[in-house]
Every structure is written in structure tokens, then in C-alpha cells.
Amino acid sequence: MIETTSIMTFFEGDHLRLDQLFANYMKCKSESPPQAKEYFEQFRYGLQQHILWEEEILFPIFQMKTDMDGPIQILKMEHRQIALLLEALQEKLKRMDRSSEIEEYRLLSLLGEHNLKEEMIVFPAIAATVTEQEVKQIFEAMNRIPLAS
């Protein structure tokens, strides 16, 4: 159950949580492959859930409140690129292929830029235009979305 908080606080905090899971994966990758795989699965699952929340709830609100479509189309395109990189990394983990540095670097680079766009544009715009009741409805909607697999 997700607790109602501010949009910016929740989503920026979730970015940090996901960043830490990926850092844990990277740290354990050579020392403890089973532990690394567990961290990666937590990261992948959490990132997929995060993307669902954005695409199903936040992005439509941003578009409705700002009447701007361009930033959302870019972010959605980046989400597709992120999904492809997650899939490539997952396949390498399944094969016990440790040569995943290129995909990891690309994912980290893409996520860094992507998260900055969300934190500088989307989250503040939503926070500035929604009412307390709408914030509550956003978190209720997030709780109703089935978990990513």
C-alpha cells in the first residue's frame, strides 16, 4: 500500500530507491552473482512498476494540466529504450553472461537523463497544478494498478 505524500517526494524517492538497488546489483555482480541477480530482479520489477505509474497516471495528468504532449512522448520513447536494456540485461543474467557493461552503462546514462527530465519538468508541473484531493486520487489510482511482472 502506497502512502499518500507529495508527488515529487514520492517519485524522487522511488528514483533513489531504484538507483540504490541497481548500485547493489553492480556491487555484487562479480562477488556474488546470485545476490546480484536478486538485486537486479528487485530493480527491474520496481522500475517496471514505476513506469506503469507514470504512463498510466502521471503522464495523462501532466498532458491534461499543461496541454503539452512533446515532453511525454520523449519520456515514453525513453521508457521503451529502458525496457529493451532491462530485457538485454535479464537475458545476460539468465545465461550467466557477465559481459553486460555496455548495457549497464547505457541504462545508467539513460536513467540519469530521464530522471532529471521528470524531476525538473513533469513532477513539478503536476505538483503545481493538482489539488490535495487530486493527489489523494493519484495515490489511490497507483494502489489499484496491478503490479508489474
Chimera marker file (.cmm) of the C-alpha trace (Angstrom):
<marker_set name="trace">
<marker id="1" x="0.000" y="0.000" z="0.000" r="1" g="1" b="0" radius="0.5"/>
<marker id="2" x="1.465" y="3.320" z="-1.107" r="1" g="1" b="0" radius="0.5"/>
<marker id="3" x="1.150" y="6.126" z="1.408" r="1" g="1" b="0" radius="0.5"/>
<marker id="4" x="-0.112" y="9.475" z="0.177" r="1" g="1" b="0" radius="0.5"/>
<marker id="5" x="2.667" y="12.044" z="0.146" r="1" g="1" b="0" radius="0.5"/>
<marker id="6" x="3.672" y="14.715" z="-2.320" r="1" g="1" b="0" radius="0.5"/>
<marker id="7" x="4.113" y="13.652" z="-5.953" r="1" g="1" b="0" radius="0.5"/>
<marker id="8" x="7.664" y="14.989" z="-6.057" r="1" g="1" b="0" radius="0.5"/>
<marker id="9" x="8.682" y="13.413" z="-2.751" r="1" g="1" b="0" radius="0.5"/>
<marker id="10" x="7.308" y="10.013" z="-3.661" r="1" g="1" b="0" radius="0.5"/>
<marker id="11" x="8.648" y="9.765" z="-7.214" r="1" g="1" b="0" radius="0.5"/>
<marker id="12" x="12.050" y="11.290" z="-6.462" r="1" g="1" b="0" radius="0.5"/>
<marker id="13" x="12.321" y="8.907" z="-3.507" r="1" g="1" b="0" radius="0.5"/>
<marker id="14" x="11.424" y="5.995" z="-5.753" r="1" g="1" b="0" radius="0.5"/>
<marker id="15" x="14.146" y="7.080" z="-8.201" r="1" g="1" b="0" radius="0.5"/>
<marker id="16" x="16.646" y="6.982" z="-5.322" r="1" g="1" b="0" radius="0.5"/>
<marker id="17" x="15.392" y="3.566" z="-4.174" r="1" g="1" b="0" radius="0.5"/>
<marker id="18" x="15.784" y="2.170" z="-7.686" r="1" g="1" b="0" radius="0.5"/>
<marker id="19" x="19.242" y="3.753" z="-8.049" r="1" g="1" b="0" radius="0.5"/>
<marker id="20" x="20.328" y="2.030" z="-4.830" r="1" g="1" b="0" radius="0.5"/>
<marker id="21" x="19.030" y="-1.357" z="-5.996" r="1" g="1" b="0" radius="0.5"/>
<marker id="22" x="20.996" y="-1.003" z="-9.231" r="1" g="1" b="0" radius="0.5"/>
<marker id="23" x="24.118" y="0.049" z="-7.310" r="1" g="1" b="0" radius="0.5"/>
<marker id="24" x="23.713" y="-3.029" z="-5.098" r="1" g="1" b="0" radius="0.5"/>
<marker id="25" x="23.409" y="-5.197" z="-8.213" r="1" g="1" b="0" radius="0.5"/>
<marker id="26" x="26.588" y="-3.701" z="-9.673" r="1" g="1" b="0" radius="0.5"/>
<marker id="27" x="28.497" y="-4.142" z="-6.413" r="1" g="1" b="0" radius="0.5"/>
<marker id="28" x="27.513" y="-7.816" z="-6.087" r="1" g="1" b="0" radius="0.5"/>
<marker id="29" x="27.837" y="-8.685" z="-9.772" r="1" g="1" b="0" radius="0.5"/>
<marker id="30" x="31.309" y="-10.206" z="-9.606" r="1" g="1" b="0" radius="0.5"/>
<marker id="31" x="31.431" y="-11.138" z="-5.911" r="1" g="1" b="0" radius="0.5"/>
<marker id="32" x="28.046" y="-12.826" z="-5.532" r="1" g="1" b="0" radius="0.5"/>
<marker id="33" x="26.159" y="-13.489" z="-8.785" r="1" g="1" b="0" radius="0.5"/>
<marker id="34" x="23.085" y="-14.987" z="-7.027" r="1" g="1" b="0" radius="0.5"/>
<marker id="35" x="22.791" y="-11.880" z="-4.808" r="1" g="1" b="0" radius="0.5"/>
<marker id="36" x="23.352" y="-9.639" z="-7.838" r="1" g="1" b="0" radius="0.5"/>
<marker id="37" x="20.570" y="-11.415" z="-9.704" r="1" g="1" b="0" radius="0.5"/>
<marker id="38" x="18.213" y="-10.870" z="-6.766" r="1" g="1" b="0" radius="0.5"/>
<marker id="39" x="19.030" y="-7.142" z="-6.655" r="1" g="1" b="0" radius="0.5"/>
<marker id="40" x="18.575" y="-6.890" z="-10.405" r="1" g="1" b="0" radius="0.5"/>
<marker id="41" x="15.156" y="-8.559" z="-10.224" r="1" g="1" b="0" radius="0.5"/>
<marker id="42" x="14.074" y="-6.156" z="-7.481" r="1" g="1" b="0" radius="0.5"/>
<marker id="43" x="15.351" y="-3.262" z="-9.581" r="1" g="1" b="0" radius="0.5"/>
<marker id="44" x="13.681" y="-4.484" z="-12.785" r="1" g="1" b="0" radius="0.5"/>
<marker id="45" x="10.377" y="-5.167" z="-11.061" r="1" g="1" b="0" radius="0.5"/>
<marker id="46" x="10.423" y="-1.798" z="-9.280" r="1" g="1" b="0" radius="0.5"/>
<marker id="47" x="11.349" y="0.113" z="-12.424" r="1" g="1" b="0" radius="0.5"/>
<marker id="48" x="8.601" y="-1.580" z="-14.428" r="1" g="1" b="0" radius="0.5"/>
<marker id="49" x="6.095" y="-0.639" z="-11.700" r="1" g="1" b="0" radius="0.5"/>
<marker id="50" x="7.402" y="2.929" z="-11.632" r="1" g="1" b="0" radius="0.5"/>
<marker id="51" x="6.990" y="3.223" z="-15.415" r="1" g="1" b="0" radius="0.5"/>
<marker id="52" x="3.423" y="1.883" z="-15.202" r="1" g="1" b="0" radius="0.5"/>
<marker id="53" x="2.537" y="4.527" z="-12.613" r="1" g="1" b="0" radius="0.5"/>
<marker id="54" x="3.978" y="7.247" z="-14.793" r="1" g="1" b="0" radius="0.5"/>
<marker id="55" x="2.433" y="6.158" z="-18.075" r="1" g="1" b="0" radius="0.5"/>
<marker id="56" x="-0.978" y="5.202" z="-16.699" r="1" g="1" b="0" radius="0.5"/>
<marker id="57" x="-1.449" y="8.014" z="-14.169" r="1" g="1" b="0" radius="0.5"/>
<marker id="58" x="1.101" y="10.831" z="-14.102" r="1" g="1" b="0" radius="0.5"/>
<marker id="59" x="1.683" y="11.428" z="-17.797" r="1" g="1" b="0" radius="0.5"/>
<marker id="60" x="-2.027" y="11.753" z="-18.641" r="1" g="1" b="0" radius="0.5"/>
<marker id="61" x="-2.432" y="14.240" z="-15.769" r="1" g="1" b="0" radius="0.5"/>
<marker id="62" x="0.586" y="16.221" z="-16.966" r="1" g="1" b="0" radius="0.5"/>
<marker id="63" x="-0.841" y="16.355" z="-20.501" r="1" g="1" b="0" radius="0.5"/>
<marker id="64" x="-4.280" y="17.372" z="-19.240" r="1" g="1" b="0" radius="0.5"/>
<marker id="65" x="-2.975" y="20.050" z="-16.859" r="1" g="1" b="0" radius="0.5"/>
<marker id="66" x="-0.305" y="21.539" z="-19.137" r="1" g="1" b="0" radius="0.5"/>
<marker id="67" x="-1.646" y="20.736" z="-22.607" r="1" g="1" b="0" radius="0.5"/>
<marker id="68" x="1.930" y="19.709" z="-23.514" r="1" g="1" b="0" radius="0.5"/>
<marker id="69" x="2.495" y="16.435" z="-25.359" r="1" g="1" b="0" radius="0.5"/>
<marker id="70" x="6.127" y="16.724" z="-26.505" r="1" g="1" b="0" radius="0.5"/>
<marker id="71" x="7.890" y="16.004" z="-23.204" r="1" g="1" b="0" radius="0.5"/>
<marker id="72" x="5.681" y="12.979" z="-22.568" r="1" g="1" b="0" radius="0.5"/>
<marker id="73" x="6.349" y="11.489" z="-25.996" r="1" g="1" b="0" radius="0.5"/>
<marker id="74" x="10.104" y="11.772" z="-25.348" r="1" g="1" b="0" radius="0.5"/>
<marker id="75" x="9.781" y="10.176" z="-21.907" r="1" g="1" b="0" radius="0.5"/>
<marker id="76" x="7.668" y="7.324" z="-23.301" r="1" g="1" b="0" radius="0.5"/>
<marker id="77" x="10.255" y="6.701" z="-26.027" r="1" g="1" b="0" radius="0.5"/>
<marker id="78" x="12.913" y="6.558" z="-23.318" r="1" g="1" b="0" radius="0.5"/>
<marker id="79" x="10.754" y="4.108" z="-21.357" r="1" g="1" b="0" radius="0.5"/>
<marker id="80" x="10.796" y="1.799" z="-24.395" r="1" g="1" b="0" radius="0.5"/>
<marker id="81" x="14.588" y="2.091" z="-24.584" r="1" g="1" b="0" radius="0.5"/>
<marker id="82" x="14.838" y="1.344" z="-20.860" r="1" g="1" b="0" radius="0.5"/>
<marker id="83" x="12.643" y="-1.745" z="-21.300" r="1" g="1" b="0" radius="0.5"/>
<marker id="84" x="14.901" y="-3.042" z="-24.086" r="1" g="1" b="0" radius="0.5"/>
<marker id="85" x="18.006" y="-2.569" z="-21.942" r="1" g="1" b="0" radius="0.5"/>
<marker id="86" x="16.345" y="-4.298" z="-18.977" r="1" g="1" b="0" radius="0.5"/>
<marker id="87" x="15.456" y="-7.218" z="-21.228" r="1" g="1" b="0" radius="0.5"/>
<marker id="88" x="19.010" y="-7.447" z="-22.584" r="1" g="1" b="0" radius="0.5"/>
<marker id="89" x="20.454" y="-7.427" z="-19.069" r="1" g="1" b="0" radius="0.5"/>
<marker id="90" x="17.966" y="-10.011" z="-17.874" r="1" g="1" b="0" radius="0.5"/>
<marker id="91" x="18.891" y="-12.311" z="-20.761" r="1" g="1" b="0" radius="0.5"/>
<marker id="92" x="22.582" y="-11.976" z="-19.942" r="1" g="1" b="0" radius="0.5"/>
<marker id="93" x="21.880" y="-12.796" z="-16.299" r="1" g="1" b="0" radius="0.5"/>
<marker id="94" x="19.938" y="-15.898" z="-17.320" r="1" g="1" b="0" radius="0.5"/>
<marker id="95" x="22.899" y="-17.066" z="-19.411" r="1" g="1" b="0" radius="0.5"/>
<marker id="96" x="25.350" y="-16.170" z="-16.628" r="1" g="1" b="0" radius="0.5"/>
<marker id="97" x="27.000" y="-13.827" z="-19.153" r="1" g="1" b="0" radius="0.5"/>
<marker id="98" x="28.946" y="-11.232" z="-17.171" r="1" g="1" b="0" radius="0.5"/>
<marker id="99" x="29.803" y="-9.076" z="-20.198" r="1" g="1" b="0" radius="0.5"/>
<marker id="100" x="26.982" y="-6.639" z="-19.586" r="1" g="1" b="0" radius="0.5"/>
<marker id="101" x="28.977" y="-3.443" z="-19.051" r="1" g="1" b="0" radius="0.5"/>
<marker id="102" x="27.743" y="-1.771" z="-22.231" r="1" g="1" b="0" radius="0.5"/>
<marker id="103" x="24.076" y="-2.336" z="-21.381" r="1" g="1" b="0" radius="0.5"/>
<marker id="104" x="24.638" y="-1.280" z="-17.764" r="1" g="1" b="0" radius="0.5"/>
<marker id="105" x="26.404" y="1.911" z="-18.841" r="1" g="1" b="0" radius="0.5"/>
<marker id="106" x="23.677" y="2.734" z="-21.361" r="1" g="1" b="0" radius="0.5"/>
<marker id="107" x="20.955" y="2.082" z="-18.801" r="1" g="1" b="0" radius="0.5"/>
<marker id="108" x="22.634" y="4.231" z="-16.137" r="1" g="1" b="0" radius="0.5"/>
<marker id="109" x="23.206" y="7.035" z="-18.612" r="1" g="1" b="0" radius="0.5"/>
<marker id="110" x="19.657" y="6.917" z="-19.946" r="1" g="1" b="0" radius="0.5"/>
<marker id="111" x="18.098" y="6.736" z="-16.478" r="1" g="1" b="0" radius="0.5"/>
<marker id="112" x="20.178" y="9.670" z="-15.255" r="1" g="1" b="0" radius="0.5"/>
<marker id="113" x="18.989" y="11.943" z="-18.046" r="1" g="1" b="0" radius="0.5"/>
<marker id="114" x="15.456" y="10.559" z="-17.969" r="1" g="1" b="0" radius="0.5"/>
<marker id="115" x="15.006" y="11.011" z="-14.220" r="1" g="1" b="0" radius="0.5"/>
<marker id="116" x="16.348" y="14.555" z="-14.424" r="1" g="1" b="0" radius="0.5"/>
<marker id="117" x="13.725" y="15.449" z="-17.055" r="1" g="1" b="0" radius="0.5"/>
<marker id="118" x="10.967" y="14.025" z="-14.896" r="1" g="1" b="0" radius="0.5"/>
<marker id="119" x="12.245" y="15.734" z="-11.753" r="1" g="1" b="0" radius="0.5"/>
<marker id="120" x="12.743" y="19.106" z="-13.458" r="1" g="1" b="0" radius="0.5"/>
<marker id="121" x="9.663" y="19.182" z="-15.706" r="1" g="1" b="0" radius="0.5"/>
<marker id="122" x="6.930" y="16.615" z="-15.095" r="1" g="1" b="0" radius="0.5"/>
<marker id="123" x="6.843" y="16.247" z="-11.316" r="1" g="1" b="0" radius="0.5"/>
<marker id="124" x="6.986" y="19.999" z="-10.558" r="1" g="1" b="0" radius="0.5"/>
<marker id="125" x="4.326" y="20.764" z="-13.187" r="1" g="1" b="0" radius="0.5"/>
<marker id="126" x="1.988" y="18.181" z="-11.705" r="1" g="1" b="0" radius="0.5"/>
<marker id="127" x="2.703" y="19.276" z="-8.141" r="1" g="1" b="0" radius="0.5"/>
<marker id="128" x="1.970" y="22.903" z="-9.062" r="1" g="1" b="0" radius="0.5"/>
<marker id="129" x="-1.354" y="22.153" z="-10.730" r="1" g="1" b="0" radius="0.5"/>
<marker id="130" x="-3.061" y="19.409" z="-8.720" r="1" g="1" b="0" radius="0.5"/>
<marker id="131" x="-5.235" y="19.847" z="-5.678" r="1" g="1" b="0" radius="0.5"/>
<marker id="132" x="-4.823" y="17.887" z="-2.448" r="1" g="1" b="0" radius="0.5"/>
<marker id="133" x="-7.840" y="15.811" z="-3.465" r="1" g="1" b="0" radius="0.5"/>
<marker id="134" x="-6.249" y="15.044" z="-6.842" r="1" g="1" b="0" radius="0.5"/>
<marker id="135" x="-3.014" y="13.993" z="-5.124" r="1" g="1" b="0" radius="0.5"/>
<marker id="136" x="-5.028" y="11.595" z="-2.993" r="1" g="1" b="0" radius="0.5"/>
<marker id="137" x="-6.733" y="10.252" z="-6.129" r="1" g="1" b="0" radius="0.5"/>
<marker id="138" x="-3.354" y="9.796" z="-7.835" r="1" g="1" b="0" radius="0.5"/>
<marker id="139" x="-2.075" y="7.627" z="-4.990" r="1" g="1" b="0" radius="0.5"/>
<marker id="140" x="-5.343" y="5.687" z="-4.849" r="1" g="1" b="0" radius="0.5"/>
<marker id="141" x="-5.025" y="5.008" z="-8.580" r="1" g="1" b="0" radius="0.5"/>
<marker id="142" x="-1.420" y="3.887" z="-8.106" r="1" g="1" b="0" radius="0.5"/>
<marker id="143" x="-2.593" y="1.366" z="-5.500" r="1" g="1" b="0" radius="0.5"/>
<marker id="144" x="-5.188" y="-0.008" z="-7.949" r="1" g="1" b="0" radius="0.5"/>
<marker id="145" x="-2.742" y="-0.665" z="-10.796" r="1" g="1" b="0" radius="0.5"/>
<marker id="146" x="-1.714" y="-4.328" z="-10.873" r="1" g="1" b="0" radius="0.5"/>
<marker id="147" x="1.904" y="-4.892" z="-10.043" r="1" g="1" b="0" radius="0.5"/>
<marker id="148" x="4.334" y="-5.234" z="-12.917" r="1" g="1" b="0" radius="0.5"/>
<marker id="149" x="5.662" y="-8.700" z="-13.646" r="1" g="1" b="0" radius="0.5"/>
<link id1="1" id2="2" r="1" g="1" b="0" radius="0.2"/>
<link id1="2" id2="3" r="1" g="1" b="0" radius="0.2"/>
<link id1="3" id2="4" r="1" g="1" b="0" radius="0.2"/>
<link id1="4" id2="5" r="1" g="1" b="0" radius="0.2"/>
<link id1="5" id2="6" r="1" g="1" b="0" radius="0.2"/>
<link id1="6" id2="7" r="1" g="1" b="0" radius="0.2"/>
<link id1="7" id2="8" r="1" g="1" b="0" radius="0.2"/>
<link id1="8" id2="9" r="1" g="1" b="0" radius="0.2"/>
<link id1="9" id2="10" r="1" g="1" b="0" radius="0.2"/>
<link id1="10" id2="11" r="1" g="1" b="0" radius="0.2"/>
<link id1="11" id2="12" r="1" g="1" b="0" radius="0.2"/>
<link id1="12" id2="13" r="1" g="1" b="0" radius="0.2"/>
<link id1="13" id2="14" r="1" g="1" b="0" radius="0.2"/>
<link id1="14" id2="15" r="1" g="1" b="0" radius="0.2"/>
<link id1="15" id2="16" r="1" g="1" b="0" radius="0.2"/>
<link id1="16" id2="17" r="1" g="1" b="0" radius="0.2"/>
<link id1="17" id2="18" r="1" g="1" b="0" radius="0.2"/>
<link id1="18" id2="19" r="1" g="1" b="0" radius="0.2"/>
<link id1="19" id2="20" r="1" g="1" b="0" radius="0.2"/>
<link id1="20" id2="21" r="1" g="1" b="0" radius="0.2"/>
<link id1="21" id2="22" r="1" g="1" b="0" radius="0.2"/>
<link id1="22" id2="23" r="1" g="1" b="0" radius="0.2"/>
<link id1="23" id2="24" r="1" g="1" b="0" radius="0.2"/>
<link id1="24" id2="25" r="1" g="1" b="0" radius="0.2"/>
<link id1="25" id2="26" r="1" g="1" b="0" radius="0.2"/>
<link id1="26" id2="27" r="1" g="1" b="0" radius="0.2"/>
<link id1="27" id2="28" r="1" g="1" b="0" radius="0.2"/>
<link id1="28" id2="29" r="1" g="1" b="0" radius="0.2"/>
<link id1="29" id2="30" r="1" g="1" b="0" radius="0.2"/>
<link id1="30" id2="31" r="1" g="1" b="0" radius="0.2"/>
<link id1="31" id2="32" r="1" g="1" b="0" radius="0.2"/>
<link id1="32" id2="33" r="1" g="1" b="0" radius="0.2"/>
<link id1="33" id2="34" r="1" g="1" b="0" radius="0.2"/>
<link id1="34" id2="35" r="1" g="1" b="0" radius="0.2"/>
<link id1="35" id2="36" r="1" g="1" b="0" radius="0.2"/>
<link id1="36" id2="37" r="1" g="1" b="0" radius="0.2"/>
<link id1="37" id2="38" r="1" g="1" b="0" radius="0.2"/>
<link id1="38" id2="39" r="1" g="1" b="0" radius="0.2"/>
<link id1="39" id2="40" r="1" g="1" b="0" radius="0.2"/>
<link id1="40" id2="41" r="1" g="1" b="0" radius="0.2"/>
<link id1="41" id2="42" r="1" g="1" b="0" radius="0.2"/>
<link id1="42" id2="43" r="1" g="1" b="0" radius="0.2"/>
<link id1="43" id2="44" r="1" g="1" b="0" radius="0.2"/>
<link id1="44" id2="45" r="1" g="1" b="0" radius="0.2"/>
<link id1="45" id2="46" r="1" g="1" b="0" radius="0.2"/>
<link id1="46" id2="47" r="1" g="1" b="0" radius="0.2"/>
<link id1="47" id2="48" r="1" g="1" b="0" radius="0.2"/>
<link id1="48" id2="49" r="1" g="1" b="0" radius="0.2"/>
<link id1="49" id2="50" r="1" g="1" b="0" radius="0.2"/>
<link id1="50" id2="51" r="1" g="1" b="0" radius="0.2"/>
<link id1="51" id2="52" r="1" g="1" b="0" radius="0.2"/>
<link id1="52" id2="53" r="1" g="1" b="0" radius="0.2"/>
<link id1="53" id2="54" r="1" g="1" b="0" radius="0.2"/>
<link id1="54" id2="55" r="1" g="1" b="0" radius="0.2"/>
<link id1="55" id2="56" r="1" g="1" b="0" radius="0.2"/>
<link id1="56" id2="57" r="1" g="1" b="0" radius="0.2"/>
<link id1="57" id2="58" r="1" g="1" b="0" radius="0.2"/>
<link id1="58" id2="59" r="1" g="1" b="0" radius="0.2"/>
<link id1="59" id2="60" r="1" g="1" b="0" radius="0.2"/>
<link id1="60" id2="61" r="1" g="1" b="0" radius="0.2"/>
<link id1="61" id2="62" r="1" g="1" b="0" radius="0.2"/>
<link id1="62" id2="63" r="1" g="1" b="0" radius="0.2"/>
<link id1="63" id2="64" r="1" g="1" b="0" radius="0.2"/>
<link id1="64" id2="65" r="1" g="1" b="0" radius="0.2"/>
<link id1="65" id2="66" r="1" g="1" b="0" radius="0.2"/>
<link id1="66" id2="67" r="1" g="1" b="0" radius="0.2"/>
<link id1="67" id2="68" r="1" g="1" b="0" radius="0.2"/>
<link id1="68" id2="69" r="1" g="1" b="0" radius="0.2"/>
<link id1="69" id2="70" r="1" g="1" b="0" radius="0.2"/>
<link id1="70" id2="71" r="1" g="1" b="0" radius="0.2"/>
<link id1="71" id2="72" r="1" g="1" b="0" radius="0.2"/>
<link id1="72" id2="73" r="1" g="1" b="0" radius="0.2"/>
<link id1="73" id2="74" r="1" g="1" b="0" radius="0.2"/>
<link id1="74" id2="75" r="1" g="1" b="0" radius="0.2"/>
<link id1="75" id2="76" r="1" g="1" b="0" radius="0.2"/>
<link id1="76" id2="77" r="1" g="1" b="0" radius="0.2"/>
<link id1="77" id2="78" r="1" g="1" b="0" radius="0.2"/>
<link id1="78" id2="79" r="1" g="1" b="0" radius="0.2"/>
<link id1="79" id2="80" r="1" g="1" b="0" radius="0.2"/>
<link id1="80" id2="81" r="1" g="1" b="0" radius="0.2"/>
<link id1="81" id2="82" r="1" g="1" b="0" radius="0.2"/>
<link id1="82" id2="83" r="1" g="1" b="0" radius="0.2"/>
<link id1="83" id2="84" r="1" g="1" b="0" radius="0.2"/>
<link id1="84" id2="85" r="1" g="1" b="0" radius="0.2"/>
<link id1="85" id2="86" r="1" g="1" b="0" radius="0.2"/>
<link id1="86" id2="87" r="1" g="1" b="0" radius="0.2"/>
<link id1="87" id2="88" r="1" g="1" b="0" radius="0.2"/>
<link id1="88" id2="89" r="1" g="1" b="0" radius="0.2"/>
<link id1="89" id2="90" r="1" g="1" b="0" radius="0.2"/>
<link id1="90" id2="91" r="1" g="1" b="0" radius="0.2"/>
<link id1="91" id2="92" r="1" g="1" b="0" radius="0.2"/>
<link id1="92" id2="93" r="1" g="1" b="0" radius="0.2"/>
<link id1="93" id2="94" r="1" g="1" b="0" radius="0.2"/>
<link id1="94" id2="95" r="1" g="1" b="0" radius="0.2"/>
<link id1="95" id2="96" r="1" g="1" b="0" radius="0.2"/>
<link id1="96" id2="97" r="1" g="1" b="0" radius="0.2"/>
<link id1="97" id2="98" r="1" g="1" b="0" radius="0.2"/>
<link id1="98" id2="99" r="1" g="1" b="0" radius="0.2"/>
<link id1="99" id2="100" r="1" g="1" b="0" radius="0.2"/>
<link id1="100" id2="101" r="1" g="1" b="0" radius="0.2"/>
<link id1="101" id2="102" r="1" g="1" b="0" radius="0.2"/>
<link id1="102" id2="103" r="1" g="1" b="0" radius="0.2"/>
<link id1="103" id2="104" r="1" g="1" b="0" radius="0.2"/>
<link id1="104" id2="105" r="1" g="1" b="0" radius="0.2"/>
<link id1="105" id2="106" r="1" g="1" b="0" radius="0.2"/>
<link id1="106" id2="107" r="1" g="1" b="0" radius="0.2"/>
<link id1="107" id2="108" r="1" g="1" b="0" radius="0.2"/>
<link id1="108" id2="109" r="1" g="1" b="0" radius="0.2"/>
<link id1="109" id2="110" r="1" g="1" b="0" radius="0.2"/>
<link id1="110" id2="111" r="1" g="1" b="0" radius="0.2"/>
<link id1="111" id2="112" r="1" g="1" b="0" radius="0.2"/>
<link id1="112" id2="113" r="1" g="1" b="0" radius="0.2"/>
<link id1="113" id2="114" r="1" g="1" b="0" radius="0.2"/>
<link id1="114" id2="115" r="1" g="1" b="0" radius="0.2"/>
<link id1="115" id2="116" r="1" g="1" b="0" radius="0.2"/>
<link id1="116" id2="117" r="1" g="1" b="0" radius="0.2"/>
<link id1="117" id2="118" r="1" g="1" b="0" radius="0.2"/>
<link id1="118" id2="119" r="1" g="1" b="0" radius="0.2"/>
<link id1="119" id2="120" r="1" g="1" b="0" radius="0.2"/>
<link id1="120" id2="121" r="1" g="1" b="0" radius="0.2"/>
<link id1="121" id2="122" r="1" g="1" b="0" radius="0.2"/>
<link id1="122" id2="123" r="1" g="1" b="0" radius="0.2"/>
<link id1="123" id2="124" r="1" g="1" b="0" radius="0.2"/>
<link id1="124" id2="125" r="1" g="1" b="0" radius="0.2"/>
<link id1="125" id2="126" r="1" g="1" b="0" radius="0.2"/>
<link id1="126" id2="127" r="1" g="1" b="0" radius="0.2"/>
<link id1="127" id2="128" r="1" g="1" b="0" radius="0.2"/>
<link id1="128" id2="129" r="1" g="1" b="0" radius="0.2"/>
<link id1="129" id2="130" r="1" g="1" b="0" radius="0.2"/>
<link id1="130" id2="131" r="1" g="1" b="0" radius="0.2"/>
<link id1="131" id2="132" r="1" g="1" b="0" radius="0.2"/>
<link id1="132" id2="133" r="1" g="1" b="0" radius="0.2"/>
<link id1="133" id2="134" r="1" g="1" b="0" radius="0.2"/>
<link id1="134" id2="135" r="1" g="1" b="0" radius="0.2"/>
<link id1="135" id2="136" r="1" g="1" b="0" radius="0.2"/>
<link id1="136" id2="137" r="1" g="1" b="0" radius="0.2"/>
<link id1="137" id2="138" r="1" g="1" b="0" radius="0.2"/>
<link id1="138" id2="139" r="1" g="1" b="0" radius="0.2"/>
<link id1="139" id2="140" r="1" g="1" b="0" radius="0.2"/>
<link id1="140" id2="141" r="1" g="1" b="0" radius="0.2"/>
<link id1="141" id2="142" r="1" g="1" b="0" radius="0.2"/>
<link id1="142" id2="143" r="1" g="1" b="0" radius="0.2"/>
<link id1="143" id2="144" r="1" g="1" b="0" radius="0.2"/>
<link id1="144" id2="145" r="1" g="1" b="0" radius="0.2"/>
<link id1="145" id2="146" r="1" g="1" b="0" radius="0.2"/>
<link id1="146" id2="147" r="1" g="1" b="0" radius="0.2"/>
<link id1="147" id2="148" r="1" g="1" b="0" radius="0.2"/>
<link id1="148" id2="149" r="1" g="1" b="0" radius="0.2"/>
</marker_set>
